[in-house]
């Protein structure tokens, strides 16, 4: 190689280095930013799972088991959420009038606390772990839930509340099921692809255990 060729090669190499170095630096910076974003999303998704969504998912799992047990698997749109209520009746003798008085009250336990209003309460209590969509839905549901069983309302207004309650709880259930699986995916944990797509909980594990 002649001296002239050596000089040309050196100049070209220097120019390529000058041109390529910013590209290399930018690419490295971009990759670092993307890695940081993924790490933050993974860590935040884990916190959301731990603090809120896992418990919400468990509440829905009880409802879906009731649907499965009662063979209402095709009734999601009509009944998006099922809950258990237990009532106790006590009787006491009123000596002044010598009559029996009956009092009825609901029993609260680990099973009966898994109900629709519990979901809204929990979401708003731990709203820093909830997505914007769920906060909006839970806030709306809390208001509607306070009215949809109020028989003192005029019929047309009451019917509107009932329809809205049904629509909101269906959206809430689907959101929780979808996002629970999406967060599992973010954390590189096992998740259900069908639940992620549809928002409907898959109960096949129960069917496979039947004799």
Number of C-alpha atoms within 10 A of each C-alpha: 6 7 8 9 10 11 12 12 12 12 12 12 12 12 12 11 13 11 11 12 12 11 12 12 11 12 12 12 12 12 12 12 12 12 12 12 12 14 14 12 15 18 15 16 22 18 14 21 22 12 15 22 24 17 15 21 21 13 21 25 18 18 20 23 17 17 21 16 11 9 10 14 14 10 11 14 10 11 15 21 23 17 17 12 14 11 9 9 9 10 10 10 11 10 8 6 7 8 10 11 10 10 9 10 10 11 12 12 10 6 14 14 16 23 18 21 16 14 25 23 15 16 23 17 12 13 16 13 19 22 14 11 11 20 19 14 17 26 14 16 23 19 13 19 20 12 16 19 14 12 9 8 13 9 10 8 11 17 14 12 21 16 12 17 21 19 16 18 23 19 16 23 22 20 19 25 26 21 23 25 25 20 23 18 17 18 19 10 10 9 16 16 14 13 18 22 14 13 21 19 20 15 14 9 8 11 9 8 7 6 4
